[in-house]
Amino acid sequence: MIMIRAIVRPERVNHVLESLMAAGFPAITRFSVVGRGKQRGIKIGEVTYDEIIKELLFTVVKESDREYVVKTIIKAARSGEKGAFGDGKIFITPVEESYTISSGIRQNAAGELEEVPV
């Protein structure tokens, strides 16, 4: 399993969520965040905005779905055909195991399920 974290523009987040849902990946955690990338914020007139509002999306998928999910996010989050500075960033990290609180089921990286006694 892998965790995909995508930082996207707020005006594109609903399109990303709809695209992932249509692609069969409905499980998403969403946070409103602020930050800046290489562009170091933006300057509008005389005012410089160091921190820009973004949305952070988390999802955990099978390793075999990685490329498809990443491409889906990029296509949905990109501004215009070629994209623009500030469109966002995607980070991939391995997930060793996960636990479903309601059932007590543990899933390891290989996808094997095991009930955990509580």
Secondary structure, DSSP 4 states (H G I P E B T S, - for coil): -EEEEEEE-TTTHHHHHHHHHHTT----EEEEEEE--TT-SEEETTEEESSEEEEEEEEEE-GGGHHHHHHHHHHHH-STTT--TTSEEEEEEE--EEEETTTTEEEETT--EEEPP-
